[in-house]
Amino acid sequence: MRRNIRLLLADDHRMLREGLRRSMDELGFTVVGEARNGVEAVDLAAAVQPDVVLMDVTMPEIDGVEATRQLKARLPSTCVIMLTMHADQDVLAEAIRAGANGYLVKDCSVDEIALAIEAVVTGETALSPRLAASMLAEVRRQDAGDQADRVITAREEEVLQLIADGCSTPEVAEQLFISQKTVKNHLASIYQKLDARDRTQAVLQAVRMGIVSIN
């Protein structure tokens, strides 16, 4: 199976690329290219169309997260595994939103990288055990109760997005064809679910969670 998996390595450190290439070759994978920066990674991936890209997060030109976003837009079937020096949950969240299929900390073993590659090509998500554990701890810290109760509804999301766009309560009511009282009820529910005191805090929390965007 490994001989059929074609890899592209993207890292601005030549020594790391060469070491990773040797390791992947020894494990039976086929390395079809190496990129030194984010722009090169996107262009080279479009040219050689690998099955998996091992993408460093911190690179010149454009970083690995933006490179992943552009690459997935052009090659949605190509899997991307992010490699980083630090277990940063904020970067992890951005990488996932960009379309990354896996996220590994660079202190992981070569065997862990190999398992991650094999996992993503079968449609699974690969995550460093260290990151998985820290994310689980964060979820438990944020919600000791039922996590499902904290997810806002589709209507609440519409209300919150309009608030994020700068609409007042009357404007939200007008756009959604509901009463102002209903808007206020939705906001009260949102505050409780997002653990927010006011609409500003609710919008900030929702942006961090990827629920709404600020234009």
C-alpha positions in Angstrom: 0.0 0.0 0.0 2.7 2.4 0.9 4.4 2.2 -2.5 1.2 3.5 -4.0 1.1 6.6 -1.7 2.7 9.6 -3.4 4.1 12.3 -1.0 5.1 15.9 -1.3 7.3 17.4 1.4 6.9 21.1 2.2 9.4 22.6 4.7 11.8 25.5 4.5 14.6 23.6 6.2 16.5 21.6 3.7 18.0 19.3 6.3 14.6 18.4 7.7 13.2 17.7 4.2 16.2 15.5 3.3 15.8 13.5 6.6 12.1 13.1 6.1 12.6 12.0 2.5 15.0 9.3 3.5 12.7 8.1 6.2 9.7 8.0 3.9 11.7 6.2 1.2 12.8 3.6 3.7 9.2 3.0 4.8 8.1 2.4 1.2 6.4 5.7 0.4 7.1 7.5 -2.9 8.3 11.1 -2.5 7.4 13.0 -5.7 8.6 16.4 -4.8 9.9 18.9 -2.2 8.9 22.5 -1.7 10.8 25.2 0.2 7.9 27.6 0.9 4.1 27.8 0.8 3.8 29.2 -2.7 6.1 26.5 -4.1 4.1 23.9 -2.2 0.8 24.9 -3.8 2.3 25.2 -7.3 4.3 21.9 -7.1 1.3 20.1 -5.7 -0.8 21.2 -8.7 1.9 19.9 -11.0 2.6 16.5 -9.5 -0.7 15.9 -7.7 0.5 13.9 -4.7 -1.8 11.8 -2.5 -0.5 13.5 0.7 1.4 16.7 1.4 3.4 16.9 4.6 3.2 20.6 5.2 5.2 22.6 7.7 3.2 25.4 9.4 5.9 28.1 9.5 7.3 28.8 6.0 8.2 31.9 4.0 6.1 33.5 1.2 2.8 32.1 2.7 2.6 29.9 5.8 1.4 26.3 5.8 -2.1 27.1 6.8 -2.7 29.5 3.9 -0.9 27.1 1.5 -3.2 24.4 2.7 -6.3 26.6 2.1 -5.1 27.4 -1.5 -4.0 23.8 -2.2 -7.3 22.3 -1.1 -9.2 24.8 -3.3 -7.3 23.5 -6.3 -6.8 19.8 -5.3 -9.6 18.9 -2.9 -8.8 15.2 -3.0 -5.2 15.7 -1.9 -4.7 15.1 1.8 -2.6 17.6 3.9 -0.9 16.7 7.2 0.4 19.8 9.0 3.7 19.5 10.8 4.6 22.0 13.6 7.1 22.5 16.4 4.4 23.6 18.8 1.0 22.1 19.9 -0.8 25.3 19.4 -4.6 24.8 19.5 -5.4 28.1 17.7 -3.2 27.1 14.8 -4.7 23.7 14.8 -8.2 25.2 14.6 -7.1 27.4 11.6 -5.5 24.4 9.9 -8.7 22.4 10.2 -10.7 25.2 8.8 -8.3 25.5 5.9 -9.0 21.8 5.1 -6.0 20.0 6.8 -6.6 16.2 7.2 -4.1 15.8 10.0 -1.9 17.7 12.4 1.3 16.4 14.0 3.9 17.9 16.3 7.4 17.5 14.9 8.6 15.6 18.0 6.5 12.6 16.9 8.2 9.5 15.6 8.6 8.5 11.9 6.2 5.6 12.6 3.6 8.0 13.8 4.0 10.0 10.6 3.6 6.8 8.5 0.4 5.8 10.4 -1.0 9.4 9.9 -0.3 9.2 6.2 -2.1 5.8 5.9 -5.0 7.1 8.1 -5.7 10.3 6.0 -5.7 8.4 2.6 -8.5 6.2 4.0 -10.5 9.2 5.0 -9.6 9.4 8.7 -8.2 12.4 10.6 -4.7 12.2 12.1 -3.9 14.1 15.2 -0.8 13.9 17.5 -1.7 12.1 20.8 -0.4 15.1 22.7 -2.8 17.4 20.8 -5.7 15.1 21.1 -5.2 14.9 24.9 -4.9 18.7 25.3 -8.0 19.3 23.2 -10.0 16.7 25.2 -8.9 18.4 28.4 -10.0 21.8 27.0 -13.4 20.5 26.1 -13.9 19.0 29.5 -12.8 22.3 31.1 -15.2 24.4 29.0 -18.1 22.1 29.5 -18.4 19.8 32.4 -22.0 19.1 31.4 -23.6 18.1 28.1 -21.5 19.5 25.2 -24.5 19.2 22.8 -26.4 21.8 24.9 -23.7 24.4 24.1 -24.1 24.2 20.3 -26.2 27.0 19.0 -29.1 26.4 16.6 -29.2 27.4 12.9 -31.6 30.3 13.7 -29.3 31.4 16.6 -26.4 31.3 14.2 -28.3 33.5 11.8 -29.1 36.0 14.6 -25.4 36.0 15.7 -24.1 36.5 12.2 -26.3 39.5 11.7 -25.2 40.9 15.0 -21.6 40.4 13.9 -22.4 42.3 10.7 -23.4 45.3 12.8 -27.2 44.9 12.8 -29.3 46.2 15.7 -32.0 44.2 17.3 -34.8 45.8 15.2 -32.7 45.2 12.0 -32.2 41.6 12.9 -35.9 41.2 13.5 -36.8 42.8 10.2 -34.3 40.7 8.2 -35.4 37.4 9.7 -39.1 38.3 9.8 -39.4 37.7 13.5 -40.3 39.9 16.5 -37.7 41.9 18.5 -38.8 39.9 21.5 -37.8 36.7 19.7 -34.5 38.2 18.8 -33.8 39.0 22.4 -34.8 35.4 23.4 -32.4 34.0 20.9 -29.6 36.3 22.2 -30.3 35.2 25.8 -30.0 31.6 24.7 -26.8 32.3 22.8 -25.2 34.1 25.8 -25.9 31.0 27.9 -24.6 28.5 25.4 -21.4 30.5 24.6 -20.9 31.6 28.2 -21.0 35.3 27.2 -22.1 38.3 29.1 -23.1 40.5 26.1 -23.3 40.5 22.3 -19.7 41.6 21.8 -18.4 38.8 23.9 -20.7 36.3 22.2 -19.5 37.4 18.7 -15.9 37.1 19.7 -16.4 33.6 21.1 -18.4 32.6 18.0 -15.6 33.8 15.7 -13.0 31.8 17.7 -15.2 28.8 17.3 -15.7 29.3 13.6 -19.5 29.8 14.0 -19.6 33.3 12.5 -17.2 35.5 10.5 -16.5 39.2 10.6 -16.6 40.8 7.1 
